[in-house]
Amino acid sequence: MTRGYHYDRGDFDTHWAKVRDDPAVTLRTVLRDGEVVGHVAVYGPPDERE
């Protein structure tokens, strides 16, 4: 099930601000030929990374 924040831009932006501010989360932007084509995130305890 998709969370409600996906339907509200303000809620979505608030959620991603929390994700970006979390030092335990590693985010990377995926580029192809200099254009953004996606993103990846690594999170969770070091021995249980997802």
MDAnalysis code that builds the backbone (N, CA, C; Angstrom):
import MDAnalysis as mda
import numpy as np

u = mda.Universe.empty(150, n_residues=50, atom_resindex=np.repeat(np.arange(50), 3), trajectory=True)
u.add_TopologyAttr("name", ["N", "CA", "C"] * 50)
u.add_TopologyAttr("resid", np.arange(1, 51))
u.add_TopologyAttr("resname", ["MET", "THR", "ARG", "GLY", "TYR", "HIS", "TYR", "ASP", "ARG", "GLY", "ASP", "PHE", "ASP", "THR", "HIS", "TRP", "ALA", "LYS", "VAL", "ARG", "ASP", "ASP", "PRO", "ALA", "VAL", "THR", "LEU", "ARG", "THR", "VAL", "LEU", "ARG", "ASP", "GLY", "GLU", "VAL", "VAL", "GLY", "HIS", "VAL", "ALA", "VAL", "TYR", "GLY", "PRO", "PRO", "ASP", "GLU", "ARG", "GLU"])
u.atoms.positions = np.array([
    [0.847, -1.186, 0.000],
    [0.000, 0.000, 0.000],
    [0.893, 1.250, 0.000],
    [0.536, 2.224, -0.783],
    [1.287, 3.476, -0.865],
    [0.871, 4.382, 0.285],
    [1.848, 4.992, 0.925],
    [1.537, 5.924, 2.014],
    [0.888, 7.185, 1.469],
    [0.114, 7.845, 2.333],
    [-0.604, 9.044, 1.945],
    [0.268, 10.195, 1.492],
    [1.517, 10.278, 1.990],
    [2.340, 11.434, 1.643],
    [2.633, 11.506, 0.153],
    [2.505, 10.416, -0.571],
    [2.760, 10.446, -2.008],
    [1.727, 11.299, -2.755],
    [0.605, 11.550, -2.101],
    [-0.464, 12.310, -2.745],
    [-0.483, 13.770, -2.326],
    [0.334, 14.126, -1.368],
    [0.387, 15.497, -0.883],
    [1.836, 15.968, -0.973],
    [2.105, 16.944, -1.805],
    [3.487, 17.388, -2.050],
    [4.170, 17.865, -0.778],
    [3.443, 18.589, 0.066],
    [4.032, 19.079, 1.313],
    [4.442, 17.933, 2.223],
    [3.575, 16.925, 2.374],
    [3.894, 15.761, 3.199],
    [5.066, 14.981, 2.603],
    [5.074, 14.839, 1.287],
    [6.160, 14.145, 0.598],
    [7.494, 14.855, 0.844],
    [7.502, 16.189, 0.680],
    [8.726, 16.960, 0.894],
    [9.200, 16.867, 2.343],
    [8.263, 16.879, 3.301],
    [8.615, 16.744, 4.715],
    [9.255, 15.381, 4.972],
    [8.670, 14.332, 4.401],
    [9.219, 12.985, 4.558],
    [10.641, 12.908, 4.013],
    [10.861, 13.410, 2.793],
    [12.193, 13.324, 2.187],
    [13.201, 14.204, 2.907],
    [12.756, 15.297, 3.508],
    [13.674, 16.124, 4.306],
    [14.185, 15.315, 5.497],
    [13.295, 14.534, 6.137],
    [13.721, 13.685, 7.251],
    [14.698, 12.617, 6.773],
    [14.407, 12.010, 5.635],
    [15.293, 10.977, 5.091],
    [16.664, 11.566, 4.798],
    [16.695, 12.728, 4.135],
    [17.986, 13.344, 3.774],
    [18.775, 13.788, 4.990],
    [18.100, 14.143, 6.078],
    [18.785, 14.616, 7.287],
    [19.288, 13.487, 8.179],
    [18.885, 12.266, 7.907],
    [19.272, 11.128, 8.746],
    [20.687, 10.676, 8.381],
    [21.667, 10.811, 9.292],
    [23.048, 10.434, 8.959],
    [23.223, 8.930, 8.732],
    [22.251, 8.122, 9.123],
    [22.334, 6.672, 8.921],
    [21.877, 6.263, 7.520],
    [21.370, 7.217, 6.753],
    [20.868, 6.930, 5.410],
    [21.871, 7.454, 4.383],
    [22.187, 6.620, 3.403],
    [23.038, 7.033, 2.291],
    [22.164, 7.142, 1.052],
    [22.117, 8.314, 0.451],
    [21.334, 8.548, -0.765],
    [22.275, 8.851, -1.919],
    [21.935, 8.338, -3.082],
    [22.702, 8.628, -4.289],
    [21.744, 8.876, -5.442],
    [22.109, 9.829, -6.284],
    [21.343, 10.111, -7.492],
    [21.958, 9.310, -8.630],
    [21.100, 8.693, -9.434],
    [21.564, 7.900, -10.568],
    [21.478, 8.768, -11.822],
    [22.606, 8.916, -12.503],
    [22.673, 9.719, -13.717],
    [22.962, 8.829, -14.919],
    [22.415, 9.222, -16.051],
    [22.768, 8.592, -17.322],
    [22.975, 9.719, -18.318],
    [24.143, 9.766, -18.878],
    [24.485, 10.830, -19.813],
    [24.201, 12.210, -19.223],
    [24.488, 12.359, -17.916],
    [24.342, 13.646, -17.257],
    [22.924, 14.003, -16.849],
    [21.948, 13.103, -17.038],
    [20.559, 13.374, -16.656],
    [20.135, 12.450, -15.531],
    [19.331, 12.982, -14.611],
    [18.833, 12.183, -13.495],
    [17.847, 11.140, -14.023],
    [18.122, 9.869, -13.671],
    [17.216, 8.792, -14.082],
    [16.687, 8.003, -12.884],
    [17.138, 8.349, -11.681],
    [16.643, 7.653, -10.501],
    [17.450, 7.965, -9.270],
    [17.164, 7.193, -8.215],
    [17.913, 7.350, -6.970],
    [17.975, 6.005, -6.254],
    [18.922, 5.892, -5.347],
    [19.055, 4.718, -4.491],
    [19.271, 5.199, -3.061],
    [18.843, 4.370, -2.123],
    [19.026, 4.687, -0.710],
    [19.448, 3.428, 0.026],
    [20.339, 3.587, 0.983],
    [20.755, 2.493, 1.860],
    [20.414, 2.941, 3.268],
    [19.735, 2.078, 4.017],
    [19.316, 2.449, 5.362],
    [19.225, 1.203, 6.230],
    [19.103, 1.411, 7.514],
    [18.978, 0.320, 8.476],
    [20.271, 0.086, 9.227],
    [20.204, -0.783, 10.243],
    [21.424, -1.109, 10.996],
    [22.475, -1.694, 10.063],
    [23.756, -1.445, 10.332],
    [24.821, -1.904, 9.442],
    [24.753, -3.399, 9.084],
    [24.322, -4.236, 10.008],
    [24.269, -5.664, 9.723],
    [22.950, -6.089, 9.053],
    [22.056, -5.126, 8.839],
    [20.764, -5.426, 8.206],
    [20.419, -4.396, 7.122],
    [21.404, -3.880, 6.444],
    [21.179, -2.833, 5.445],
    [20.204, -3.278, 4.363],
    [19.392, -2.349, 3.926],
    [18.463, -2.605, 2.815],
    [18.774, -1.652, 1.690],
])
